[in-house]
Structure formats: structure tokens, C-alpha cells
Amino acid sequence: MNYQFQFDAVFAAWPLLLKGTWITIQLSLAATAMGLIVAIVCAWGKTSGPSWLRFLINAYIEVIRNTPFLVQLFFFFFALPAIGLRWSPYTAALTAMVINLGAYATEIIRAGIESIPKGQIEAGRALNLKGWEIFVYVIMKPALKAIYPALTSQFILLMLSSAVVSVISADDLTSVAATLQSQTFRSFEIYIVVTGIYLALALAFSLLFKTIYRHALDYPDRR
């Protein structure tokens, strides 16, 4: 092998790589926060809502979980303009990520809610807690602790899957890498660096979620 490694062109474009990395982080954090809200609402509706609401939520979950994320992304960016809904690449990407995460996280949170003993809920009612207090403190907090590893793994997977949004020209890290590759033709060097950045982001997100767990959910183990 007589390949000459040349990273100069890649490192010279660090402002573009930094911008793409920041957009990837923004998309991931925003989609995580909004997707979690969607998932909690849907999980509540699926476990406690009326039958018509459960039907709608189940339909939403089945559609999202049984279709490719790329097709969902194309639907929001290419299909919706046909009926007059035109979104920027960033908005379409964020919406698709939120909808996708919401469906997967709903089932995770639902499993956590259903793992809470009925006696614990009855105890909350006996203490005259309000409905929202029971849901937040008696159901959701213990449920989130039980499902936290699965939920955070889904969040990290979403961040890695965000690379797909480059196909609709969202200026994320993968899109920047494709642009640099077309300008410099140093594919090997560019994607080594980009792979390292994605790895660093995944490890950073993992550390962030572990810190959140220790400070917000690991209350019984504190001394």
C-alpha cells in the first residue's frame, strides 16, 4: 500500500467541521428533549387514556416503528410541500427525529410505567396526592430510573442516526464531511476524523446521561 495520508486539508476546514458538529449536537439535544415529552404524553395516553386515544397512539407507533427513518425524513421534507407545508432542512430533520424517537421511547416508557406496583399507586392516592403528583412522583420517577439505560441508549442511537439528515442538505457533520470530500478528494482522512468526532459525541452523551442519572434519579443510593 502506497497511500499518502494528508490531513492538512481536513484540519484546515476545522471551522466547517465544528459548525457541523454543533448542528448535530443541537439537533440531537432538541430532538431528545422534545421526543421525550412526546413519549411521556403518549405513554400516559396508552396506559391511562380512553380507547380511541390508545388506538391513535398504537397506530402512530406501528407506522413509525415499521417504516425506515429515511422514508420518514423524505416524507416531511419532500412530501409535505405537495400540500403546502414547506419546511427548512433543519426543521424537517428535527421534526422527523422527534416523531421517530417519540414512537420508540413511548414503548420503553410504557413498560416502565406498567412495572410500577399497583399498591404504590394506591398508597399515593391514600396520601391524598393529586393525579399529576401521583403520575410524576409515584409513577414516572421510579419508572424512569428502571428504564433509564434503555432510554439513554435510544437517545444515543438517535444522535448517530442523525447522520441520515445530510441527504436533505441539513448542514450536520455528515453533510459537511460530504462537502469536504467533494472539494479535497481526501475521503479516507475526512471520514477517519468524522468517525472520531461521532465516537467522541457518543461518549460525551453517555457521560452526560450518567451525570443526570446520579444527580436526578439515583436518590435511594445517596448516603
C-alpha contacts under 8 A as a table, 3 or more apart, distances in Angstrom:
res1	aa1	res2	aa2	distance
5	F	189	E	6.98
6	Q	9	A	7.08
6	Q	186	R	7.46
6	Q	189	E	6.93
7	F	10	V	5.16
7	F	11	F	6.16
7	F	189	E	5.93
7	F	190	I	7.75
8	D	11	F	5.32
8	D	12	A	5.96
9	A	12	A	5.08
9	A	13	A	6.53
9	A	184	T	6.89
10	V	13	A	5.38
10	V	14	W	6.93
10	V	180	L	7.59
10	V	186	R	7.93
10	V	189	E	7.12
10	V	190	I	6.03
11	F	14	W	5.17
12	A	15	P	7.99
13	A	16	L	5.56
13	A	17	L	6.49
13	A	180	L	7.89
14	W	17	L	4.88
14	W	18	L	5.86
15	P	18	L	5.02
15	P	19	K	6.11
16	L	19	K	5.04
16	L	20	G	6.13
16	L	176	V	6.62
17	L	20	G	5.08
17	L	21	T	6.03
17	L	173	L	6.38
17	L	176	V	6.41
17	L	177	A	7.46
18	L	21	T	5.04
18	L	22	W	6.11
19	K	22	W	5.10
19	K	23	I	6.27
19	K	172	D	7.78
19	K	173	L	7.67
20	G	23	I	5.16
20	G	24	T	6.22
20	G	171	D	5.97
20	G	172	D	4.36
20	G	173	L	3.97
20	G	174	T	7.49
20	G	175	S	7.51
20	G	176	V	5.97
21	T	24	T	5.06
21	T	25	I	6.23
21	T	172	D	6.47
21	T	173	L	5.03
21	T	197	I	7.77
22	W	25	I	5.01
22	W	26	Q	6.08
22	W	172	D	7.82
23	I	26	Q	4.95
23	I	27	L	6.04
23	I	171	D	6.95
23	I	172	D	5.34
23	I	173	L	7.33
24	T	27	L	5.20
24	T	28	S	6.07
24	T	159	M	7.44
24	T	162	S	7.10
24	T	172	D	5.17
24	T	173	L	6.19
25	I	28	S	5.11
25	I	29	L	6.04
25	I	159	M	7.78
26	Q	29	L	5.37
26	Q	30	A	5.96
27	L	30	A	5.33
27	L	31	A	5.88
27	L	93	A	7.93
27	L	94	L	6.07
27	L	159	M	7.99
27	L	162	S	7.80
28	S	31	A	5.21
28	S	32	T	5.93
28	S	155	F	7.91
28	S	158	L	7.03
28	S	159	M	5.17
28	S	162	S	7.35
29	L	32	T	5.02
29	L	33	A	6.18
30	A	33	A	5.28
30	A	34	M	6.13
30	A	94	L	7.58
31	A	34	M	5.25
31	A	35	G	5.46
31	A	94	L	6.07
31	A	95	T	7.73
31	A	97	M	5.87
31	A	98	V	4.85
31	A	101	L	7.63
32	T	35	G	5.14
32	T	36	L	5.93
32	T	98	V	7.11
32	T	101	L	7.46
32	T	155	F	6.23
33	A	36	L	5.32
33	A	37	I	6.55
34	M	37	I	5.14
34	M	38	V	6.31
34	M	98	V	6.19
35	G	38	V	5.03
35	G	39	A	6.05
35	G	97	M	7.72
35	G	98	V	4.52
35	G	99	I	6.69
35	G	100	N	7.89
35	G	101	L	5.44
35	G	102	G	4.65
35	G	105	A	7.75
36	L	39	A	4.97
36	L	40	I	6.11
36	L	101	L	7.62
36	L	102	G	6.35
36	L	105	A	6.98
37	I	40	I	5.22
37	I	41	V	6.25
37	I	102	G	7.83
38	V	41	V	5.30
38	V	42	C	6.09
38	V	98	V	7.86
38	V	99	I	7.92
38	V	102	G	5.32
38	V	106	T	7.78
39	A	42	C	5.09
39	A	43	A	5.85
39	A	101	L	7.77
39	A	102	G	4.57
39	A	103	A	6.64
39	A	104	Y	7.91
39	A	105	A	5.48
39	A	106	T	4.26
39	A	109	I	7.14
40	I	43	A	5.05
40	I	44	W	6.10
40	I	106	T	6.49
40	I	109	I	6.78
41	V	44	W	5.18
41	V	45	G	6.19
42	C	45	G	4.91
42	C	46	K	5.97
42	C	57	I	6.39
42	C	106	T	6.06
43	A	46	K	5.04
43	A	47	T	6.18
43	A	106	T	5.13
43	A	107	E	7.00
43	A	109	I	6.14
43	A	110	R	4.97
43	A	113	I	7.99
44	W	47	T	5.30
44	W	48	S	5.67
44	W	49	G	6.83
44	W	110	R	7.50
45	G	48	S	5.32
45	G	49	G	4.22
45	G	50	P	7.46
45	G	53	L	6.44
45	G	54	R	6.19
45	G	57	I	7.51
46	K	49	G	5.85
46	K	53	L	7.23
46	K	54	R	4.80
46	K	57	I	6.64
46	K	58	N	7.66
46	K	110	R	7.49
47	T	54	R	7.81
47	T	110	R	7.00
47	T	113	I	7.98
47	T	114	E	7.83
49	G	53	L	6.06
49	G	54	R	6.34
50	P	53	L	5.43
50	P	54	R	6.35
51	S	54	R	5.05
51	S	55	F	6.17
52	W	55	F	5.09
52	W	56	L	6.40
53	L	56	L	5.15
53	L	57	I	6.19
54	R	57	I	5.13
54	R	58	N	6.01
55	F	58	N	5.16
55	F	59	A	6.14
56	L	59	A	5.09
56	L	60	Y	6.20
57	I	60	Y	5.05
57	I	61	I	6.20
58	N	61	I	5.12
58	N	62	E	6.11
59	A	62	E	5.19
59	A	63	V	6.13
60	Y	63	V	5.31
60	Y	64	I	6.26
60	Y	103	A	7.03
61	I	64	I	5.34
61	I	65	R	5.90
61	I	103	A	4.83
61	I	104	Y	7.25
61	I	106	T	7.98
62	E	65	R	5.27
62	E	66	N	5.89
63	V	66	N	5.46
63	V	67	T	6.27
64	I	67	T	5.54
64	I	68	P	7.75
64	I	69	F	7.88
64	I	72	Q	7.79
64	I	99	I	7.80
64	I	100	N	6.18
64	I	103	A	6.37
65	R	68	P	7.80
65	R	100	N	7.75
65	R	103	A	6.89
65	R	104	Y	6.93
67	T	71	V	6.95
67	T	72	Q	7.29
68	P	71	V	5.33
68	P	72	Q	6.54
69	F	72	Q	5.01
69	F	73	L	6.15
69	F	96	A	7.78
69	F	100	N	7.12
70	L	73	L	5.02
70	L	74	F	6.23
70	L	164	V	6.84
71	V	74	F	5.04
71	V	75	F	6.12
72	Q	75	F	5.00
72	Q	76	F	6.54
72	Q	96	A	6.30
73	L	76	F	5.44
73	L	77	F	6.30
73	L	92	A	6.98
73	L	93	A	6.45
73	L	96	A	5.45
73	L	165	V	7.36
74	F	77	F	5.12
74	F	78	F	5.30
74	F	79	A	6.76
74	F	168	I	7.75
75	F	78	F	5.57
75	F	79	A	4.67
75	F	80	L	6.36
76	F	79	A	6.03
76	F	80	L	5.50
76	F	87	W	7.88
76	F	92	A	5.58
76	F	93	A	7.97
76	F	95	T	7.68
76	F	96	A	6.80
77	F	80	L	6.42
77	F	81	P	7.14
77	F	86	R	7.37
77	F	87	W	6.58
77	F	88	S	7.78
77	F	89	P	6.89
77	F	92	A	5.52
77	F	93	A	7.91
77	F	168	I	7.33
78	F	81	P	6.08
78	F	82	A	7.58
79	A	82	A	5.66
79	A	83	I	7.77
80	L	83	I	5.56
80	L	84	G	6.64
80	L	85	L	5.20
80	L	86	R	6.72
81	P	84	G	4.73
81	P	85	L	4.56
81	P	86	R	4.72
81	P	87	W	7.74
82	A	85	L	7.25
87	W	90	Y	7.95
87	W	91	T	5.90
87	W	92	A	5.78
88	S	91	T	5.25
88	S	92	A	6.13
89	P	92	A	5.18
89	P	93	A	5.96
89	P	168	I	6.03
89	P	169	S	6.25
89	P	170	A	4.98
90	Y	93	A	5.12
90	Y	94	L	6.08
90	Y	170	A	5.51
90	Y	171	D	7.81
91	T	94	L	5.13
91	T	95	T	6.03
92	A	95	T	5.17
92	A	96	A	6.11
93	A	96	A	5.24
93	A	97	M	6.16
93	A	165	V	5.89
93	A	170	A	7.26
94	L	97	M	5.13
94	L	98	V	6.13
95	T	98	V	5.17
95	T	99	I	6.14
96	A	99	I	5.23
96	A	100	N	6.00
97	M	100	N	5.09
97	M	101	L	5.98
97	M	158	L	7.32
97	M	162	S	7.58
98	V	101	L	5.25
98	V	102	G	5.88
99	I	102	G	5.12
99	I	103	A	6.48
100	N	103	A	5.54
100	N	104	Y	6.71
101	L	104	Y	5.31
101	L	105	A	5.83
101	L	154	Q	7.66
101	L	155	F	7.70
101	L	158	L	7.09
102	G	105	A	5.25
102	G	106	T	5.83
103	A	106	T	5.30
103	A	107	E	7.04
104	Y	107	E	5.80
104	Y	108	I	6.85
104	Y	154	Q	7.87
105	A	108	I	4.98
105	A	109	I	6.07
105	A	151	L	6.60
105	A	154	Q	7.39
106	T	109	I	5.22
106	T	110	R	5.92
107	E	110	R	4.97
107	E	111	A	6.18
108	I	111	A	5.30
108	I	112	G	6.48
108	I	147	I	6.80
108	I	150	A	7.29
108	I	151	L	6.79
109	I	112	G	4.93
109	I	113	I	6.17
109	I	143	A	7.20
109	I	144	L	7.17
109	I	147	I	6.97
110	R	113	I	5.06
110	R	114	E	6.16
111	A	114	E	5.21
111	A	115	S	6.23
112	G	115	S	5.13
112	G	116	I	6.98
112	G	143	A	4.48
112	G	144	L	6.68
112	G	146	A	6.40
112	G	147	I	5.87
113	I	116	I	5.66
113	I	139	I	6.16
113	I	140	M	6.70
113	I	143	A	5.43
114	E	117	P	7.77
115	S	143	A	7.17
116	I	120	Q	7.09
116	I	121	I	7.85
116	I	139	I	6.43
116	I	142	P	7.52
116	I	143	A	6.76
117	P	120	Q	5.45
117	P	121	I	7.05
118	K	121	I	5.22
118	K	122	E	6.30
119	G	122	E	4.95
119	G	123	A	6.05
120	Q	123	A	5.05
120	Q	124	G	6.46
120	Q	138	V	7.02
121	I	124	G	5.10
121	I	125	R	6.46
121	I	134	I	6.90
121	I	138	V	6.47
121	I	139	I	7.29
122	E	125	R	5.02
122	E	126	A	6.12
123	A	126	A	4.92
123	A	127	L	6.31
124	G	127	L	5.14
124	G	128	N	6.64
124	G	129	L	5.73
124	G	134	I	6.00
124	G	138	V	6.76
125	R	128	N	5.01
125	R	129	L	5.56
125	R	130	K	7.59
125	R	134	I	7.47
126	A	129	L	7.51
129	L	133	E	5.95
129	L	134	I	6.18
130	K	133	E	5.13
130	K	134	I	6.26
131	G	134	I	5.21
131	G	135	F	6.27
132	W	135	F	4.99
132	W	136	V	6.05
133	E	136	V	5.20
133	E	137	Y	5.72
133	E	138	V	7.28
134	I	137	Y	5.52
134	I	138	V	4.81
134	I	139	I	6.28
135	F	138	V	5.86
135	F	139	I	4.92
135	F	140	M	5.84
136	V	139	I	5.94
136	V	140	M	4.95
136	V	141	K	6.27
137	Y	140	M	6.10
137	Y	141	K	5.52
137	Y	142	P	7.66
138	V	141	K	6.63
138	V	142	P	6.85
139	I	142	P	5.96
139	I	143	A	5.98
140	M	143	A	4.93
140	M	144	L	5.82
141	K	144	L	5.21
141	K	145	K	6.33
141	K	217	L	7.19
142	P	145	K	5.13
142	P	146	A	6.38
143	A	146	A	5.15
143	A	147	I	6.29
144	L	147	I	5.21
144	L	148	Y	5.43
144	L	217	L	7.89
145	K	148	Y	5.20
145	K	213	Y	7.87
145	K	217	L	5.99
145	K	218	D	7.54
146	A	149	P	7.82
147	I	150	A	5.54
147	I	151	L	6.05
148	Y	151	L	5.02
148	Y	152	T	6.00
148	Y	213	Y	7.92
149	P	152	T	5.34
149	P	153	S	6.14
150	A	153	S	5.17
150	A	154	Q	6.35
151	L	154	Q	5.14
151	L	155	F	6.43
152	T	155	F	4.87
152	T	156	I	6.28
152	T	206	S	7.60
152	T	209	F	6.77
153	S	156	I	5.19
153	S	157	L	6.13
154	Q	157	L	5.00
154	Q	158	L	6.14
155	F	158	L	5.05
155	F	159	M	6.43
156	I	159	M	5.04
156	I	160	L	6.38
156	I	202	A	6.20
156	I	205	F	6.84
156	I	206	S	7.46
157	L	160	L	5.14
157	L	161	S	6.03
158	L	161	S	4.92
158	L	162	S	6.15
159	M	162	S	5.20
159	M	163	A	7.76
159	M	202	A	7.73
160	L	163	A	6.15
160	L	198	Y	7.18
160	L	202	A	7.69
161	S	164	V	5.97
162	S	165	V	5.63
163	A	166	S	6.05
163	A	172	D	7.18
163	A	173	L	7.18
163	A	174	T	5.49
163	A	175	S	7.81
164	V	167	V	6.11
164	V	174	T	7.92
165	V	168	I	5.79
165	V	169	S	7.09
165	V	170	A	5.87
165	V	172	D	7.43
166	S	169	S	5.01
166	S	170	A	5.12
166	S	171	D	6.64
166	S	172	D	6.32
166	S	174	T	6.02
166	S	175	S	4.66
167	V	170	A	7.37
167	V	175	S	7.61
169	S	175	S	6.71
170	A	175	S	6.84
171	D	174	T	7.91
171	D	175	S	5.51
171	D	176	V	6.38
172	D	175	S	5.31
172	D	176	V	6.34
173	L	176	V	5.15
173	L	177	A	6.22
173	L	194	V	7.44
174	T	177	A	4.94
174	T	178	A	6.26
174	T	194	V	7.55
175	S	178	A	5.14
175	S	179	T	6.32
176	V	179	T	5.08
176	V	180	L	6.20
177	A	180	L	5.13
177	A	181	Q	6.07
177	A	190	I	6.47
177	A	191	Y	7.13
177	A	194	V	7.10
178	A	181	Q	5.06
178	A	182	S	6.32
179	T	182	S	5.27
179	T	183	Q	6.41
180	L	183	Q	5.04
180	L	184	T	5.93
180	L	185	F	7.62
180	L	190	I	7.51
181	Q	184	T	5.33
181	Q	185	F	4.86
181	Q	186	R	5.82
181	Q	187	S	5.41
181	Q	190	I	6.84
182	S	185	F	5.67
184	T	187	S	7.97
186	R	189	E	5.65
186	R	190	I	6.13
187	S	190	I	5.19
187	S	191	Y	6.07
188	F	191	Y	5.55
188	F	192	I	6.16
189	E	192	I	5.18
189	E	193	V	6.38
190	I	193	V	5.34
190	I	194	V	6.19
191	Y	194	V	4.78
191	Y	195	T	5.75
192	I	195	T	5.18
192	I	196	G	6.28
193	V	196	G	5.09
193	V	197	I	6.29
194	V	197	I	4.97
194	V	198	Y	6.25
195	T	198	Y	5.21
195	T	199	L	6.16
196	G	199	L	5.05
196	G	200	A	6.11
197	I	200	A	5.03
197	I	201	L	6.14
198	Y	201	L	4.99
198	Y	202	A	6.15
199	L	202	A	5.15
199	L	203	L	6.27
200	A	203	L	5.18
200	A	204	A	6.01
201	L	204	A	4.96
201	L	205	F	6.04
202	A	205	F	5.18
202	A	206	S	6.14
203	L	206	S	4.99
203	L	207	L	6.19
204	A	207	L	5.08
204	A	208	L	6.13
205	F	208	L	4.94
205	F	209	F	6.15
206	S	209	F	5.22
206	S	210	K	6.22
207	L	210	K	5.10
207	L	211	T	6.19
208	L	211	T	5.14
208	L	212	I	6.27
209	F	212	I	5.01
209	F	213	Y	6.14
210	K	213	Y	5.01
210	K	214	R	6.28
211	T	214	R	5.20
211	T	215	H	6.29
212	I	215	H	5.28
212	I	216	A	5.64
212	I	217	L	7.41
213	Y	216	A	5.39
213	Y	217	L	4.97
213	Y	218	D	5.92
214	R	217	L	6.11
214	R	218	D	5.02
214	R	219	Y	7.72
215	H	218	D	6.53
215	H	219	Y	7.63
216	A	219	Y	7.05
218	D	221	D	5.86
218	D	222	R	7.00
219	Y	222	R	5.57
